């Protein structure tokens, strides 16, 4: 669907932005339930998780969460890479 395409495009764009800023990025595009992906990210020790879903993206936002704090925040996709860098 168009929404899925928008999510993929947003994820790939943010991935490229973060790589360009020197951030190590794991793009988990496996066909798995979100819980499985989140669990794996926690096991690996990913410090900042970015979740791009069709609902939040429809409002121009992505969800950031810090593993050590468990807090989640919605931030605009525009500027999300800078926010991630700031959190690291």
PDB file as gemmi writes it, atoms N, CA and C in Angstrom:
CRYST1    1.000    1.000    1.000  90.00  90.00  90.00 P 1                      
ATOM      1  N   UNK A   1       0.841  -1.196   0.000  1.00  0.00           N  
ATOM      2  CA  UNK A   1       0.000   0.000   0.000  1.00  0.00           C  
ATOM      3  C   UNK A   1       0.874   1.243   0.000  1.00  0.00           C  
ATOM      4  N   UNK A   2       0.247   2.381  -0.230  1.00  0.00           N  
ATOM      5  CA  UNK A   2       0.993   3.633  -0.241  1.00  0.00           C  
ATOM      6  C   UNK A   2       1.555   3.967   1.127  1.00  0.00           C  
ATOM      7  N   UNK A   3       0.805   3.628   2.176  1.00  0.00           N  
ATOM      8  CA  UNK A   3       1.283   3.899   3.531  1.00  0.00           C  
ATOM      9  C   UNK A   3       2.555   3.112   3.812  1.00  0.00           C  
ATOM     10  N   UNK A   4       2.539   1.828   3.455  1.00  0.00           N  
ATOM     11  CA  UNK A   4       3.728   1.005   3.679  1.00  0.00           C  
ATOM     12  C   UNK A   4       4.913   1.579   2.923  1.00  0.00           C  
ATOM     13  N   UNK A   5       4.657   2.044   1.715  1.00  0.00           N  
ATOM     14  CA  UNK A   5       5.716   2.637   0.910  1.00  0.00           C  
ATOM     15  C   UNK A   5       6.257   3.895   1.586  1.00  0.00           C  
ATOM     16  N   UNK A   6       5.363   4.684   2.166  1.00  0.00           N  
ATOM     17  CA  UNK A   6       5.784   5.897   2.870  1.00  0.00           C  
ATOM     18  C   UNK A   6       6.659   5.537   4.076  1.00  0.00           C  
ATOM     19  N   UNK A   7       6.288   4.478   4.786  1.00  0.00           N  
ATOM     20  CA  UNK A   7       7.062   4.035   5.950  1.00  0.00           C  
ATOM     21  C   UNK A   7       8.450   3.575   5.505  1.00  0.00           C  
ATOM     22  N   UNK A   8       8.494   2.775   4.452  1.00  0.00           N  
ATOM     23  CA  UNK A   8       9.781   2.282   3.932  1.00  0.00           C  
ATOM     24  C   UNK A   8      10.656   3.453   3.490  1.00  0.00           C  
ATOM     25  N   UNK A   9      10.063   4.390   2.763  1.00  0.00           N  
ATOM     26  CA  UNK A   9      10.827   5.548   2.293  1.00  0.00           C  
ATOM     27  C   UNK A   9      11.360   6.383   3.456  1.00  0.00           C  
ATOM     28  N   UNK A  10      10.525   6.575   4.483  1.00  0.00           N  
ATOM     29  CA  UNK A  10      10.951   7.344   5.648  1.00  0.00           C  
ATOM     30  C   UNK A  10      12.086   6.625   6.370  1.00  0.00           C  
ATOM     31  N   UNK A  11      11.951   5.309   6.521  1.00  0.00           N  
ATOM     32  CA  UNK A  11      12.973   4.522   7.215  1.00  0.00           C  
ATOM     33  C   UNK A  11      14.296   4.571   6.459  1.00  0.00           C  
ATOM     34  N   UNK A  12      14.226   4.394   5.163  1.00  0.00           N  
ATOM     35  CA  UNK A  12      15.452   4.410   4.371  1.00  0.00           C  
ATOM     36  C   UNK A  12      16.103   5.787   4.370  1.00  0.00           C  
ATOM     37  N   UNK A  13      15.282   6.836   4.316  1.00  0.00           N  
ATOM     38  CA  UNK A  13      15.817   8.196   4.348  1.00  0.00           C  
ATOM     39  C   UNK A  13      16.507   8.495   5.664  1.00  0.00           C  
ATOM     40  N   UNK A  14      15.868   8.110   6.777  1.00  0.00           N  
ATOM     41  CA  UNK A  14      16.456   8.342   8.092  1.00  0.00           C  
ATOM     42  C   UNK A  14      17.724   7.514   8.270  1.00  0.00           C  
ATOM     43  N   UNK A  15      17.695   6.288   7.767  1.00  0.00           N  
ATOM     44  CA  UNK A  15      18.868   5.404   7.794  1.00  0.00           C  
ATOM     45  C   UNK A  15      20.044   6.084   7.117  1.00  0.00           C  
ATOM     46  N   UNK A  16      19.822   6.608   5.917  1.00  0.00           N  
ATOM     47  CA  UNK A  16      20.884   7.283   5.162  1.00  0.00           C  
ATOM     48  C   UNK A  16      21.369   8.531   5.896  1.00  0.00           C  
ATOM     49  N   UNK A  17      20.433   9.311   6.466  1.00  0.00           N  
ATOM     50  CA  UNK A  17      20.809  10.523   7.206  1.00  0.00           C  
ATOM     51  C   UNK A  17      21.706  10.180   8.388  1.00  0.00           C  
ATOM     52  N   UNK A  18      21.332   9.123   9.129  1.00  0.00           N  
ATOM     53  CA  UNK A  18      22.109   8.736  10.306  1.00  0.00           C  
ATOM     54  C   UNK A  18      23.490   8.208   9.917  1.00  0.00           C  
ATOM     55  N   UNK A  19      23.547   7.406   8.857  1.00  0.00           N  
ATOM     56  CA  UNK A  19      24.847   6.916   8.382  1.00  0.00           C  
ATOM     57  C   UNK A  19      25.752   8.087   7.999  1.00  0.00           C  
ATOM     58  N   UNK A  20      25.172   9.081   7.331  1.00  0.00           N  
ATOM     59  CA  UNK A  20      25.941  10.246   6.896  1.00  0.00           C  
ATOM     60  C   UNK A  20      26.485  11.025   8.092  1.00  0.00           C  
ATOM     61  N   UNK A  21      25.810  10.899   9.238  1.00  0.00           N  
ATOM     62  CA  UNK A  21      26.261  11.578  10.454  1.00  0.00           C  
ATOM     63  C   UNK A  21      27.200  10.700  11.279  1.00  0.00           C  
ATOM     64  N   UNK A  22      27.570   9.539  10.741  1.00  0.00           N  
ATOM     65  CA  UNK A  22      28.525   8.669  11.409  1.00  0.00           C  
ATOM     66  C   UNK A  22      27.930   7.766  12.478  1.00  0.00           C  
ATOM     67  N   UNK A  23      26.612   7.585  12.455  1.00  0.00           N  
ATOM     68  CA  UNK A  23      25.943   6.741  13.450  1.00  0.00           C  
ATOM     69  C   UNK A  23      25.867   5.307  12.921  1.00  0.00           C  
ATOM     70  N   UNK A  24      26.184   4.338  13.774  1.00  0.00           N  
ATOM     71  CA  UNK A  24      25.982   2.932  13.423  1.00  0.00           C  
ATOM     72  C   UNK A  24      24.489   2.650  13.482  1.00  0.00           C  
ATOM     73  N   UNK A  25      23.924   2.160  12.384  1.00  0.00           N  
ATOM     74  CA  UNK A  25      22.475   1.982  12.291  1.00  0.00           C  
ATOM     75  C   UNK A  25      22.134   0.549  11.919  1.00  0.00           C  
ATOM     76  N   UNK A  26      21.131   0.012  12.581  1.00  0.00           N  
ATOM     77  CA  UNK A  26      20.566  -1.289  12.223  1.00  0.00           C  
ATOM     78  C   UNK A  26      19.153  -1.030  11.735  1.00  0.00           C  
ATOM     79  N   UNK A  27      18.892  -1.317  10.464  1.00  0.00           N  
ATOM     80  CA  UNK A  27      17.549  -1.167   9.898  1.00  0.00           C  
ATOM     81  C   UNK A  27      16.920  -2.547   9.895  1.00  0.00           C  
ATOM     82  N   UNK A  28      15.957  -2.746  10.780  1.00  0.00           N  
ATOM     83  CA  UNK A  28      15.309  -4.054  10.904  1.00  0.00           C  
ATOM     84  C   UNK A  28      14.042  -4.063  10.065  1.00  0.00           C  
ATOM     85  N   UNK A  29      14.177  -4.554   8.844  1.00  0.00           N  
ATOM     86  CA  UNK A  29      13.021  -4.606   7.948  1.00  0.00           C  
ATOM     87  C   UNK A  29      12.533  -6.039   7.751  1.00  0.00           C  
ATOM     88  N   UNK A  30      12.833  -6.886   8.732  1.00  0.00           N  
ATOM     89  CA  UNK A  30      12.359  -8.268   8.661  1.00  0.00           C  
ATOM     90  C   UNK A  30      10.844  -8.311   8.753  1.00  0.00           C  
ATOM     91  N   UNK A  31      10.282  -9.353   8.188  1.00  0.00           N  
ATOM     92  CA  UNK A  31       8.837  -9.547   8.230  1.00  0.00           C  
ATOM     93  C   UNK A  31       8.476 -10.248   9.544  1.00  0.00           C  
ATOM     94  N   UNK A  32       8.678  -9.534  10.641  1.00  0.00           N  
ATOM     95  CA  UNK A  32       8.404 -10.057  11.985  1.00  0.00           C  
ATOM     96  C   UNK A  32       7.482  -9.088  12.715  1.00  0.00           C  
ATOM     97  N   UNK A  33       6.866  -9.582  13.782  1.00  0.00           N  
ATOM     98  CA  UNK A  33       6.046  -8.707  14.623  1.00  0.00           C  
ATOM     99  C   UNK A  33       6.959  -7.686  15.299  1.00  0.00           C  
ATOM    100  N   UNK A  34       6.433  -6.485  15.583  1.00  0.00           N  
ATOM    101  CA  UNK A  34       7.258  -5.471  16.234  1.00  0.00           C  
ATOM    102  C   UNK A  34       7.895  -5.967  17.531  1.00  0.00           C  
ATOM    103  N   UNK A  35       7.159  -6.707  18.348  1.00  0.00           N  
ATOM    104  CA  UNK A  35       7.703  -7.187  19.623  1.00  0.00           C  
ATOM    105  C   UNK A  35       8.955  -8.019  19.455  1.00  0.00           C  
ATOM    106  N   UNK A  36       8.988  -8.830  18.416  1.00  0.00           N  
ATOM    107  CA  UNK A  36      10.164  -9.660  18.134  1.00  0.00           C  
ATOM    108  C   UNK A  36      11.359  -8.755  17.807  1.00  0.00           C  
ATOM    109  N   UNK A  37      11.106  -7.758  16.979  1.00  0.00           N  
ATOM    110  CA  UNK A  37      12.179  -6.837  16.599  1.00  0.00           C  
ATOM    111  C   UNK A  37      12.682  -6.047  17.803  1.00  0.00           C  
ATOM    112  N   UNK A  38      11.748  -5.564  18.639  1.00  0.00           N  
ATOM    113  CA  UNK A  38      12.138  -4.785  19.823  1.00  0.00           C  
ATOM    114  C   UNK A  38      12.976  -5.636  20.761  1.00  0.00           C  
ATOM    115  N   UNK A  39      12.561  -6.874  20.972  1.00  0.00           N  
ATOM    116  CA  UNK A  39      13.283  -7.786  21.849  1.00  0.00           C  
ATOM    117  C   UNK A  39      14.707  -8.008  21.335  1.00  0.00           C  
ATOM    118  N   UNK A  40      14.834  -8.246  20.038  1.00  0.00           N  
ATOM    119  CA  UNK A  40      16.154  -8.455  19.446  1.00  0.00           C  
ATOM    120  C   UNK A  40      17.029  -7.205  19.601  1.00  0.00           C  
ATOM    121  N   UNK A  41      16.436  -6.032  19.389  1.00  0.00           N  
ATOM    122  CA  UNK A  41      17.188  -4.785  19.528  1.00  0.00           C  
ATOM    123  C   UNK A  41      17.696  -4.630  20.962  1.00  0.00           C  
ATOM    124  N   UNK A  42      16.854  -5.006  21.938  1.00  0.00           N  
ATOM    125  CA  UNK A  42      17.263  -4.932  23.341  1.00  0.00           C  
ATOM    126  C   UNK A  42      18.394  -5.916  23.628  1.00  0.00           C  
ATOM    127  N   UNK A  43      18.305  -7.110  23.065  1.00  0.00           N  
ATOM    128  CA  UNK A  43      19.349  -8.119  23.277  1.00  0.00           C  
ATOM    129  C   UNK A  43      20.685  -7.671  22.694  1.00  0.00           C  
ATOM    130  N   UNK A  44      20.627  -7.012  21.556  1.00  0.00           N  
ATOM    131  CA  UNK A  44      21.846  -6.513  20.904  1.00  0.00           C  
ATOM    132  C   UNK A  44      22.410  -5.329  21.694  1.00  0.00           C  
ATOM    133  N   UNK A  45      21.525  -4.594  22.364  1.00  0.00           N  
ATOM    134  CA  UNK A  45      21.960  -3.427  23.130  1.00  0.00           C  
ATOM    135  C   UNK A  45      21.838  -2.125  22.378  1.00  0.00           C  
ATOM    136  N   UNK A  46      20.890  -2.041  21.467  1.00  0.00           N  
ATOM    137  CA  UNK A  46      20.671  -0.816  20.701  1.00  0.00           C  
ATOM    138  C   UNK A  46      20.253   0.293  21.675  1.00  0.00           C  
ATOM    139  N   UNK A  47      21.019   1.402  21.746  1.00  0.00           N  
ATOM    140  CA  UNK A  47      20.725   2.431  22.752  1.00  0.00           C  
ATOM    141  C   UNK A  47      19.510   3.303  22.434  1.00  0.00           C  
ATOM    142  N   UNK A  48      19.294   3.605  21.156  1.00  0.00           N  
ATOM    143  CA  UNK A  48      18.160   4.436  20.746  1.00  0.00           C  
ATOM    144  C   UNK A  48      17.392   3.683  19.673  1.00  0.00           C  
ATOM    145  N   UNK A  49      16.095   3.522  19.907  1.00  0.00           N  
ATOM    146  CA  UNK A  49      15.251   2.833  18.934  1.00  0.00           C  
ATOM    147  C   UNK A  49      14.337   3.856  18.276  1.00  0.00           C  
ATOM    148  N   UNK A  50      14.262   3.800  16.956  1.00  0.00           N  
ATOM    149  CA  UNK A  50      13.356   4.654  16.200  1.00  0.00           C  
ATOM    150  C   UNK A  50      12.299   3.748  15.587  1.00  0.00           C  
ATOM    151  N   UNK A  51      11.048   4.035  15.883  1.00  0.00           N  
ATOM    152  CA  UNK A  51       9.945   3.262  15.324  1.00  0.00           C  
ATOM    153  C   UNK A  51       9.190   4.166  14.359  1.00  0.00           C  
ATOM    154  N   UNK A  52       9.088   3.698  13.120  1.00  0.00           N  
ATOM    155  CA  UNK A  52       8.358   4.445  12.105  1.00  0.00           C  
ATOM    156  C   UNK A  52       7.127   3.634  11.733  1.00  0.00           C  
ATOM    157  N   UNK A  53       5.981   4.118  12.159  1.00  0.00           N  
ATOM    158  CA  UNK A  53       4.717   3.453  11.871  1.00  0.00           C  
ATOM    159  C   UNK A  53       3.830   4.347  11.040  1.00  0.00           C  
ATOM    160  N   UNK A  54       2.878   3.732  10.359  1.00  0.00           N  
ATOM    161  CA  UNK A  54       2.034   4.513   9.451  1.00  0.00           C  
ATOM    162  C   UNK A  54       1.197   5.557  10.180  1.00  0.00           C  
ATOM    163  N   UNK A  55       0.752   5.253  11.401  1.00  0.00           N  
ATOM    164  CA  UNK A  55      -0.086   6.223  12.129  1.00  0.00           C  
ATOM    165  C   UNK A  55       0.698   7.465  12.529  1.00  0.00           C  
ATOM    166  N   UNK A  56       1.855   7.271  13.168  1.00  0.00           N  
ATOM    167  CA  UNK A  56       2.641   8.435  13.582  1.00  0.00           C  
ATOM    168  C   UNK A  56       3.202   9.167  12.366  1.00  0.00           C  
ATOM    169  N   UNK A  57       3.573   8.403  11.336  1.00  0.00           N  
ATOM    170  CA  UNK A  57       4.140   9.020  10.132  1.00  0.00           C  
ATOM    171  C   UNK A  57       3.099   9.882   9.415  1.00  0.00           C  
ATOM    172  N   UNK A  58       1.829   9.496   9.506  1.00  0.00           N  
ATOM    173  CA  UNK A  58       0.756  10.289   8.892  1.00  0.00           C  
ATOM    174  C   UNK A  58       0.743  11.702   9.469  1.00  0.00           C  
ATOM    175  N   UNK A  59       1.188  11.841  10.721  1.00  0.00           N  
ATOM    176  CA  UNK A  59       1.286  13.157  11.358  1.00  0.00           C  
ATOM    177  C   UNK A  59       2.685  13.748  11.216  1.00  0.00           C  
ATOM    178  N   UNK A  60       3.556  13.063  10.470  1.00  0.00           N  
ATOM    179  CA  UNK A  60       4.908  13.560  10.234  1.00  0.00           C  
ATOM    180  C   UNK A  60       5.886  13.232  11.341  1.00  0.00           C  
ATOM    181  N   UNK A  61       5.516  12.275  12.210  1.00  0.00           N  
ATOM    182  CA  UNK A  61       6.344  11.957  13.369  1.00  0.00           C  
ATOM    183  C   UNK A  61       6.889  10.539  13.336  1.00  0.00           C  
ATOM    184  N   UNK A  62       7.944  10.333  14.118  1.00  0.00           N  
ATOM    185  CA  UNK A  62       8.479   8.999  14.385  1.00  0.00           C  
ATOM    186  C   UNK A  62       8.628   8.885  15.901  1.00  0.00           C  
ATOM    187  N   UNK A  63       8.698   7.648  16.390  1.00  0.00           N  
ATOM    188  CA  UNK A  63       8.820   7.435  17.829  1.00  0.00           C  
ATOM    189  C   UNK A  63      10.253   7.078  18.178  1.00  0.00           C  
ATOM    190  N   UNK A  64      10.824   7.797  19.133  1.00  0.00           N  
ATOM    191  CA  UNK A  64      12.158   7.496  19.629  1.00  0.00           C  
ATOM    192  C   UNK A  64      12.030   6.950  21.036  1.00  0.00           C  
ATOM    193  N   UNK A  65      12.842   5.954  21.350  1.00  0.00           N  
ATOM    194  CA  UNK A  65      12.883   5.480  22.733  1.00  0.00           C  
ATOM    195  C   UNK A  65      14.324   5.153  23.106  1.00  0.00           C  
ATOM    196  N   UNK A  66      14.639   5.457  24.356  1.00  0.00           N  
ATOM    197  CA  UNK A  66      15.959   5.173  24.903  1.00  0.00           C  
ATOM    198  C   UNK A  66      15.881   3.878  25.681  1.00  0.00           C  
ATOM    199  N   UNK A  67      16.754   2.949  25.368  1.00  0.00           N  
ATOM    200  CA  UNK A  67      16.735   1.644  26.026  1.00  0.00           C  
ATOM    201  C   UNK A  67      16.950   1.776  27.522  1.00  0.00           C  
ATOM    202  N   UNK A  68      17.870   2.623  27.924  1.00  0.00           N  
ATOM    203  CA  UNK A  68      18.208   2.700  29.348  1.00  0.00           C  
ATOM    204  C   UNK A  68      17.103   3.340  30.173  1.00  0.00           C  
ATOM    205  N   UNK A  69      16.263   4.169  29.561  1.00  0.00           N  
ATOM    206  CA  UNK A  69      15.226   4.868  30.311  1.00  0.00           C  
ATOM    207  C   UNK A  69      13.833   4.341  30.020  1.00  0.00           C  
ATOM    208  N   UNK A  70      13.658   3.703  28.884  1.00  0.00           N  
ATOM    209  CA  UNK A  70      12.345   3.177  28.514  1.00  0.00           C  
ATOM    210  C   UNK A  70      11.337   4.258  28.160  1.00  0.00           C  
ATOM    211  N   UNK A  71      11.793   5.507  28.071  1.00  0.00           N  
ATOM    212  CA  UNK A  71      10.889   6.603  27.717  1.00  0.00           C  
ATOM    213  C   UNK A  71      10.731   6.670  26.208  1.00  0.00           C  
ATOM    214  N   UNK A  72       9.525   7.051  25.785  1.00  0.00           N  
ATOM    215  CA  UNK A  72       9.255   7.210  24.360  1.00  0.00           C  
ATOM    216  C   UNK A  72       8.854   8.649  24.098  1.00  0.00           C  
ATOM    217  N   UNK A  73       9.255   9.141  22.945  1.00  0.00           N  
ATOM    218  CA  UNK A  73       8.830  10.480  22.552  1.00  0.00           C  
ATOM    219  C   UNK A  73       8.568  10.502  21.064  1.00  0.00           C  
ATOM    220  N   UNK A  74       7.563  11.267  20.674  1.00  0.00           N  
ATOM    221  CA  UNK A  74       7.299  11.477  19.262  1.00  0.00           C  
ATOM    222  C   UNK A  74       8.068  12.706  18.820  1.00  0.00           C  
ATOM    223  N   UNK A  75       8.784  12.564  17.725  1.00  0.00           N  
ATOM    224  CA  UNK A  75       9.526  13.700  17.180  1.00  0.00           C  
ATOM    225  C   UNK A  75       9.230  13.783  15.689  1.00  0.00           C  
ATOM    226  N   UNK A  76       9.316  14.986  15.123  1.00  0.00           N  
ATOM    227  CA  UNK A  76       9.094  15.110  13.679  1.00  0.00           C  
ATOM    228  C   UNK A  76      10.158  14.318  12.908  1.00  0.00           C  
ATOM    229  N   UNK A  77       9.729  13.655  11.850  1.00  0.00           N  
ATOM    230  CA  UNK A  77      10.673  12.928  10.993  1.00  0.00           C  
ATOM    231  C   UNK A  77      11.775  13.880  10.544  1.00  0.00           C  
ATOM    232  N   UNK A  78      11.362  15.095  10.171  1.00  0.00           N  
ATOM    233  CA  UNK A  78      12.303  16.142   9.795  1.00  0.00           C  
ATOM    234  C   UNK A  78      13.056  16.517  11.075  1.00  0.00           C  
ATOM    235  N   UNK A  79      14.311  16.246  11.150  1.00  0.00           N  
ATOM    236  CA  UNK A  79      15.075  16.556  12.355  1.00  0.00           C  
ATOM    237  C   UNK A  79      15.265  15.364  13.287  1.00  0.00           C  
ATOM    238  N   UNK A  80      14.710  14.204  12.936  1.00  0.00           N  
ATOM    239  CA  UNK A  80      14.845  13.024  13.801  1.00  0.00           C  
ATOM    240  C   UNK A  80      16.301  12.566  13.885  1.00  0.00           C  
ATOM    241  N   UNK A  81      17.035  12.670  12.787  1.00  0.00           N  
ATOM    242  CA  UNK A  81      18.441  12.242  12.794  1.00  0.00           C  
ATOM    243  C   UNK A  81      19.241  13.082  13.788  1.00  0.00           C  
ATOM    244  N   UNK A  82      18.998  14.378  13.802  1.00  0.00           N  
ATOM    245  CA  UNK A  82      19.700  15.272  14.728  1.00  0.00           C  
ATOM    246  C   UNK A  82      19.339  14.923  16.172  1.00  0.00           C  
ATOM    247  N   UNK A  83      18.078  14.594  16.409  1.00  0.00           N  
ATOM    248  CA  UNK A  83      17.633  14.245  17.766  1.00  0.00           C  
ATOM    249  C   UNK A  83      18.314  12.955  18.221  1.00  0.00           C  
ATOM    250  N   UNK A  84      18.427  11.969  17.320  1.00  0.00           N  
ATOM    251  CA  UNK A  84      19.106  10.716  17.657  1.00  0.00           C  
ATOM    252  C   UNK A  84      20.554  10.982  18.017  1.00  0.00           C  
ATOM    253  N   UNK A  85      21.225  11.770  17.210  1.00  0.00           N  
ATOM    254  CA  UNK A  85      22.622  12.113  17.483  1.00  0.00           C  
ATOM    255  C   UNK A  85      22.746  12.796  18.840  1.00  0.00           C  
ATOM    256  N   UNK A  86      21.804  13.675  19.160  1.00  0.00           N  
ATOM    257  CA  UNK A  86      21.808  14.355  20.443  1.00  0.00           C  
ATOM    258  C   UNK A  86      21.623  13.394  21.610  1.00  0.00           C  
ATOM    259  N   UNK A  87      20.843  12.350  21.412  1.00  0.00           N  
ATOM    260  CA  UNK A  87      20.601  11.377  22.469  1.00  0.00           C  
ATOM    261  C   UNK A  87      21.807  10.453  22.687  1.00  0.00           C  
ATOM    262  N   UNK A  88      22.592  10.251  21.643  1.00  0.00           N  
ATOM    263  CA  UNK A  88      23.760   9.386  21.750  1.00  0.00           C  
ATOM    264  C   UNK A  88      24.884  10.131  22.436  1.00  0.00           C  
TER     265      UNK A  88                                                      
END                                                                             
